[in-house]
Amino acid sequence: MAEEKPGKNISFMRSLCMGEIEEDVIVPFPQIKEEEKQTLKDAMSTLGPWLTPRKEDYRKWDRKGEMPTEFLQEMREMGMFGLIVPEEHGGLGFGSSAYSRFLQELSKYDGAVAITAGAHSSIGMRGLLLFGTPAQKTKYFPKLASGEMIAAFCLTEPGAGSDAAAIKSKAVLDGNEWVLSGQKLWITNGGIAQFYTVFARTEGPEGQMTAFIITRDMAGVSVGPHEDKMGLRASSTTTVSFDKVRVPKENILGQVGKGFKVAMGILNSGRTGLGGGCVGSMKRCIELATKQAKERTQFGKPIAEFGLVKQKIGHMIVDCYATESAVSMVAGLVDQGYSDYAVEAAISKVFATECLWRTADEALQTAAGNGFMCEFPYERILRDCRVNRIFEGTNDILRLFIALTAMNDAGKELKELATSLKGIFNEPIKGFGILSDYAIKQVSQATGIGSGKIAFTKIHASLQFATDIFEEGTKDLTTATSRILRKHGKDIINKQFATKRLADIMIDLFVLSCVISRVNSSIAKNGETATQPEKEILEVFSGQVRRRTKGNFSKIDNNDDELIKGLADNAFAAEKYSWDSI
Ligand SMILES: Cc1cc2nc3c(=O)[nH]c(=O)nc-3n(C[C@H](O)[C@H](O)[C@H](O)COP(=O)(O)OP(=O)(O)OC[C@H]3O[C@@H](n4cnc5c(N)ncnc54)[C@H](O)[C@@H]3O)c2cc1C
């Protein structure tokens, strides 16, 4: 993992919400480090010969809901558990970009296999990488790299899903040990793990929650039966229970009371693994659907020749390229040592998981009847990818997080703005001197006068059609943020329809900035002619962004939110749909 570097505490999106385009953060488009490329290529090249012949097995394991122990052993031998473990501890030492790219490749074969490796590295042992002490790393990394220990992340509980802070698992200090009790729910790798990153309440002046390393061999640890699931059926999901487990003090991860920060740090940093997995599955869907459409003949021609089939494939390509750009960008930010990428990571998770869902659904539609049959992989991909919008933070909660972070920042600035304006009225000369940066940016945005970074300057001239849309969208975003805040004030927390709209504008703008940066770098590398197809993707995507952003913007003041809420409230009261046609 890259260390946080000086000057790297800027968030592109948080700055954008303040009206500033921090171009240097996203341009040029990040590349996987040269020194990692060969190791990555070597590791990826082992996957095809190993996993391609097992196509039938994946289907059998899915039906049975079980991954054979012999295959888990193969995964260990093939190095699937050492991807992000530093080389000095026996792993491949992949940074975020290489890791994300590797998971992309792995996900093309089977979702359950990918999640088993992904949950280990993305969340199970990532806390050790990010917050572990040298002694903890020396003790556990070699076993985690070899897969002798598989890792799991234990946060969710029966009463604490989205509201993770509501966990009831509790740890109490007793001499040199903590005594931890509680039950964790739906833990990926729960049944096969020996290393658990566990979150429990440790109420005290330092904070409410602490992260612990707990191993399976500690007395009081037990796991429940394999859950019968809609998708990812062969991957282990179980409850994990802790009954007065005595945990040595040296097993605390991070600081006592700072467990929530540890949990969020893990989830933010691990998102590029899930994002990479989504890209891999989308590429697989595109391969399957294009072959199917060329082979299947109806009305005397391959269905690939029909406009509505082309429309599906074309949109899949745009979604996949945009997702890949956003996920690679976030991974690049992590690798370059940026510390404040939580909003961007959340955006990439929401966008990637929704694009994959759409792509898998459209691929299945292209295969139609065949798509519905379990003999073909479409229905399994669709089932497997559904949970991506649920775990590691539901997309609904992440949308709230994305927009509320922006509004929190803007709220503070608006307060300053109010103070500054008061200053202007009280002391006209001095007052202008205390105009906050935010106010200056607002003025320069409205008038085009000023020195704020309100336009791209490093993007190839031929992409101006897209930078214009982005810059226009940025104005809409900052106007929307302050308008929503002024309208709802502190009550914004209860105005989720408005919050979601703002989040959707932010999601579109971030992904657009990633696509612009990527196409720009492609032009620099390959020339304009060779980049033409990518420019066309950008043309389609920027058009979509413009239409969606304008739509979201126009609904700030003109919407049917209250009517919709009323309909829902009536349905809650009746607990049913209240109409019938007879
Ligand atoms: C297959 C699988 C594997 C998993 N693996 C792990 C794991 O390894 N480790 C782990 O700790 N957890 C794991 N989870 C748990 C997962 O992270 C949770 O399911 C997720 O956080 C959502 O919690 P919940 O299911 O309790 O939903 P709830 O929190 O009950 O939410 C239900 C619905 O209400 C919405 N909602 C909730 N609060 C709000 C709000 N304030 N505003 C608007 N909408 C709201 C949600 O978006 C959702 O649509 C896994 C889950 C599954 C299904």
The ligand as an ORCA input file, in Angstrom:
! r2SCAN-3c Opt
* xyz 0 1
  C     -24.034    -12.766      0.321
  C     -23.727    -11.772      1.395
  C     -22.423    -11.689      1.877
  C     -22.111    -10.778      2.883
  N     -20.830    -10.751      3.388
  C     -20.576     -9.981      4.486
  C     -19.285    -10.042      5.132
  O     -18.376    -10.749      4.681
  N     -19.095     -9.312      6.248
  C     -20.065     -8.507      6.774
  O     -19.817     -7.869      7.789
  N     -21.288     -8.413      6.173
  C     -21.560     -9.133      5.058
  N     -22.794     -9.072      4.447
  C     -23.809     -8.183      5.001
  C     -24.056     -6.949      4.145
  O     -22.969     -6.072      4.239
  C     -25.386     -6.335      4.584
  O     -26.390     -7.180      4.060
  C     -25.577     -4.918      4.092
  O     -24.719     -4.034      4.782
  C     -27.022     -4.414      4.262
  O     -27.515     -4.678      5.516
  P     -28.923     -5.424      5.678
  O     -28.950     -6.563      4.744
  O     -29.109     -5.691      7.111
  O     -29.962     -4.378      5.158
  P     -30.704     -3.233      5.995
  O     -29.690     -2.364      6.630
  O     -31.756     -3.830      6.836
  O     -31.376     -2.418      4.818
  C     -32.577     -2.830      4.179
  C     -32.931     -1.800      3.108
  O     -33.172     -0.535      3.720
  C     -32.344      0.456      3.165
  N     -31.951      1.386      4.229
  C     -31.432      1.105      5.438
  N     -31.199      2.223      6.119
  C     -31.554      3.250      5.330
  C     -31.514      4.671      5.457
  N     -31.036      5.276      6.536
  N     -31.975      5.401      4.424
  C     -32.438      4.827      3.291
  N     -32.482      3.508      3.107
  C     -32.041      2.719      4.114
  C     -31.144     -0.293      2.614
  O     -30.497      0.417      1.583
  C     -31.808     -1.564      2.108
  O     -32.349     -1.355      0.835
  C     -23.125     -9.941      3.410
  C     -24.412    -10.005      2.881
  C     -24.719    -10.898      1.898
  C     -26.119    -10.940      1.376
*
